[in-house]
């Protein structure tokens, strides 16, 4: 959530991000890709390679393709979204992984409190991409949420 200020950001996470910037600065995109897999797929405080197999291969391929694209140079910075959260008046599904960045989890909790009609779930043992890492847990949550919405509109 742009503009959201987290309370705490552990030093070891800043070090991991510095390592990523160093790899990118040297043009070592494969090393950067592996670092980003650790950050977003494994979880920044977890061991590298926690998630293996097809999910890791898919992440690395998708992220590699993203990295191969030119950076945007004319992006307009919108006003902070955090100032508009109270305007969300539709049912909202919030799913977070318990192994994600602490500030992302803080933002998740903030949204769950601020969005009146929200359904909030934190999946244990997953990081930033629970839908990729554990589709067998994520998909039923999404389907249940969408079916509830569909049923709400039939009254």
Buried (B, 14 or more C-beta within 10 A) or exposed (E): BEEBEEEEEEEEBEEBEEBBEEBBEEEEBEBBBBBBBBBBBBBBBBEEEBBEEEBBEEBBEEBBEEBEEEEEEEEEEEEEEBEEBEEBEEBBBBBBBEBBBBBBBBBBBBBBEEBEEBBBBBBEBBBBBBBBBBEEBBEEBEEEBEEEEEEEEEE
